[in-house]
Amino acid sequence: MFFVSLPCIVLLSSDSFAMLTRNAKASMNSTGKDADSSSTEFVSLATLREMLKMQERTFKDMFESLLSSVNMRIDTVVKSVAELKASLECSQQDIDDLMEAADAIDNMDEELEDIQRGLHKQEEKLEYLENQSRRKNIRIDGILKEDNESWPTTEAKVKEALHEKLNLSFEPVIERAHRVGVRPRSSALC
C-alpha cells in the first residue's frame, strides 16, 4: 500500500492578499483617488476578479492532483484484484485436480482391498487343497539312502520297512515314494 500526499488548501496567503491589495491601491492611486483618504482598504472589482481566478486555478490544480492520485490508487487496486482473481482461479484448479486425485486414490484403495480379500481367499483355498492332497501322505524318517537311488528303489525300501516294523499281513500300496531331504529328528521308525 502506498500513500500520496495531497496539497493543502490555501485560499490566499496573507502575502498574496497584501500584494493584491497593494496592486489595487496602486491602481486606485493611478486613477486619481487618494489612498489615504479612507482608513478602510477597498479592493477593486478587477482585483477581486483576479483573486477569484487565482483561487479557481488553485482549486482546479488541487482537484486535478487529487483526482490523479485517486485514479492511480484505483488502477493499483484494480490490478491487485485482477492478480488475486487469477491466483484464486489457479488455486481452485489445483484444488479440483487434488479432489480428482483423492477420488482416484479412494477407488484404488477399494480395489486394493478387494484384491487383498481375493488373495486371502485364494491362500485359504490353496492351503485347503494342499492339506487335501497330503491326506494320504506319510513321512517316514530313518530309511537309509543309497547313492543314485531311484524312485522304485525308494518305494521298495518303504514297503519293506512298513512290512517289517508294522507286521503288515498285506503289501501296502504306494502311489509314489521319493526322498524329500534330511530332517533332523530324534525319533525314527527304523
C-alpha positions as CSV (number, residue, x, y, z in Angstrom):
1,M,0.0,0.0,0.0
2,F,1.3,3.5,-0.7
3,F,0.3,6.9,0.5
4,V,0.0,10.0,-1.7
5,S,0.5,13.4,-0.1
6,L,-2.2,15.8,-1.1
7,P,-1.6,19.6,-1.4
8,C,-3.1,21.7,1.3
9,I,-5.9,24.0,0.6
10,V,-4.8,27.6,0.8
11,L,-7.3,30.2,-0.2
12,L,-4.9,33.1,-0.3
13,S,-1.9,33.6,1.9
14,S,-1.5,36.9,3.7
15,D,1.4,37.8,1.4
16,S,-0.7,37.2,-1.7
17,F,-3.5,39.2,-0.2
18,A,-1.2,42.1,0.7
19,M,0.3,42.0,-2.8
20,L,-3.1,42.1,-4.4
21,T,-4.2,44.8,-2.0
22,R,-1.1,46.9,-2.9
23,N,-1.7,46.4,-6.6
24,A,-5.3,47.5,-6.0
25,K,-4.1,50.7,-4.1
26,A,-1.7,51.4,-6.8
27,S,-4.3,51.1,-9.5
28,M,-6.7,53.3,-7.4
29,N,-3.9,55.9,-7.0
30,S,-3.3,55.9,-10.7
31,T,-7.0,56.6,-11.2
32,G,-6.6,59.8,-9.1
33,K,-8.3,58.9,-5.9
34,D,-6.4,59.4,-2.6
35,A,-5.4,56.2,-0.9
36,D,-5.1,57.8,2.5
37,S,-8.4,59.5,2.5
38,S,-10.1,56.5,4.0
39,S,-8.9,54.2,6.7
40,T,-10.7,51.3,5.1
41,E,-8.9,49.5,2.3
42,F,-11.0,48.9,-0.8
43,V,-10.4,46.3,-3.4
44,S,-11.4,47.0,-6.9
45,L,-13.7,44.7,-8.9
46,A,-10.8,43.8,-11.2
47,T,-8.6,42.9,-8.3
48,L,-11.4,40.8,-6.8
49,R,-11.8,39.0,-10.2
50,E,-8.1,38.4,-10.3
51,M,-8.1,37.0,-6.8
52,L,-11.1,34.7,-7.7
53,K,-9.3,33.5,-10.8
54,M,-6.2,32.7,-8.8
55,Q,-8.4,30.9,-6.3
56,E,-10.1,29.0,-9.1
57,R,-6.7,27.9,-10.6
58,T,-5.5,26.8,-7.2
59,F,-8.7,24.7,-6.6
60,K,-8.5,23.3,-10.2
61,D,-4.8,22.3,-9.7
62,M,-5.6,20.8,-6.3
63,F,-8.6,18.9,-7.7
64,E,-6.7,17.6,-10.7
65,S,-3.9,16.4,-8.4
66,L,-6.3,14.8,-6.1
67,L,-8.2,13.1,-9.0
68,S,-4.9,11.9,-10.5
69,S,-3.9,10.4,-7.1
70,V,-7.3,8.7,-6.7
71,N,-7.1,7.3,-10.2
72,M,-3.6,5.9,-9.6
73,R,-4.8,4.2,-6.4
74,I,-7.9,2.8,-8.2
75,D,-5.7,1.5,-11.0
76,T,-3.4,-0.2,-8.4
77,V,-6.4,-1.7,-6.6
78,V,-7.9,-3.0,-9.9
79,K,-4.6,-4.5,-10.9
80,S,-4.3,-6.2,-7.4
81,V,-7.8,-7.6,-7.7
82,A,-7.1,-9.0,-11.2
83,E,-3.9,-10.7,-9.8
84,L,-5.9,-12.1,-6.9
85,K,-8.6,-13.4,-9.2
86,A,-6.0,-15.1,-11.4
87,S,-4.4,-16.6,-8.4
88,L,-7.7,-17.8,-7.0
89,E,-8.6,-19.4,-10.3
90,C,-5.3,-21.2,-10.4
91,S,-5.7,-22.3,-6.8
92,Q,-9.3,-23.5,-7.5
93,Q,-8.0,-25.6,-10.4
94,D,-5.3,-27.1,-8.2
95,I,-8.0,-28.0,-5.6
96,D,-10.2,-29.5,-8.3
97,D,-7.2,-31.6,-9.5
98,L,-6.4,-32.7,-6.0
99,M,-10.0,-33.7,-5.4
100,E,-10.0,-35.8,-8.5
101,A,-6.7,-37.4,-7.4
102,A,-8.2,-38.1,-3.9
103,D,-11.2,-39.8,-5.5
104,A,-8.9,-41.9,-7.7
105,I,-6.9,-42.9,-4.6
106,D,-10.0,-43.8,-2.8
107,N,-11.1,-46.0,-5.7
108,M,-7.6,-47.6,-5.8
109,D,-7.8,-48.3,-2.1
110,E,-11.1,-50.1,-2.5
111,E,-9.7,-52.1,-5.4
112,L,-6.7,-53.0,-3.4
113,E,-8.8,-54.1,-0.5
114,D,-10.9,-56.3,-2.9
115,I,-7.7,-57.7,-4.3
116,Q,-6.3,-58.4,-0.8
117,R,-9.6,-60.1,0.1
118,G,-9.4,-62.2,-3.1
119,L,-5.8,-63.1,-2.4
120,H,-6.7,-64.1,1.2
121,K,-9.4,-66.4,-0.1
122,Q,-7.1,-67.9,-2.7
123,E,-4.5,-68.6,0.0
124,E,-7.1,-70.3,2.2
125,K,-8.2,-72.4,-0.9
126,L,-4.6,-73.3,-1.6
127,E,-3.9,-74.3,1.9
128,Y,-7.1,-76.4,1.9
129,L,-6.1,-78.1,-1.4
130,E,-2.6,-78.8,-0.1
131,N,-4.0,-80.3,3.0
132,Q,-6.3,-82.4,1.0
133,S,-3.5,-83.6,-1.3
134,R,-1.5,-84.6,1.8
135,R,-4.2,-86.7,3.4
136,K,-2.9,-89.9,2.2
137,N,0.8,-88.9,2.5
138,I,3.1,-90.1,5.3
139,R,6.6,-89.1,6.1
140,I,9.0,-91.8,7.2
141,D,12.4,-91.0,8.6
142,G,15.3,-93.3,9.2
143,I,15.4,-95.2,5.9
144,L,19.0,-95.3,4.7
145,K,19.7,-93.7,1.4
146,E,21.9,-95.1,-1.3
147,D,23.8,-93.2,-3.9
148,N,21.9,-92.7,-7.1
149,E,18.7,-94.2,-5.6
150,S,15.7,-94.2,-8.0
151,W,12.0,-93.8,-7.0
152,P,11.2,-97.5,-7.5
153,T,14.2,-98.4,-5.1
154,T,12.9,-95.9,-2.6
155,E,9.4,-97.4,-2.9
156,A,10.7,-100.9,-2.3
157,K,12.6,-99.8,0.8
158,V,9.5,-98.1,2.2
159,K,7.3,-101.2,1.6
160,E,9.9,-103.4,3.3
161,A,10.2,-101.0,6.3
162,L,6.4,-100.8,6.7
163,H,6.0,-104.6,6.4
164,E,8.8,-105.3,8.9
165,K,8.1,-102.6,11.5
166,L,4.3,-102.7,11.4
167,N,3.9,-106.5,10.8
168,L,1.5,-106.0,8.0
169,S,-0.1,-109.1,6.5
170,F,-0.6,-107.4,3.2
171,E,1.7,-105.5,0.9
172,P,1.0,-101.7,1.2
173,V,0.0,-99.9,-2.0
174,I,2.3,-96.9,-2.5
175,E,1.4,-94.4,-5.3
176,R,4.8,-92.8,-5.2
177,A,7.8,-92.7,-2.8
178,H,10.6,-90.2,-3.0
179,R,13.2,-88.5,-0.8
180,V,12.4,-85.0,0.5
181,G,15.6,-84.2,2.2
182,V,17.1,-84.7,5.6
183,R,15.1,-83.6,8.6
184,P,16.9,-83.8,11.9
185,R,14.7,-85.7,14.4
186,S,15.4,-87.9,17.4
187,S,12.5,-90.3,16.9
188,A,12.5,-92.6,13.8
189,L,10.7,-95.7,12.7
190,C,13.8,-97.6,11.7
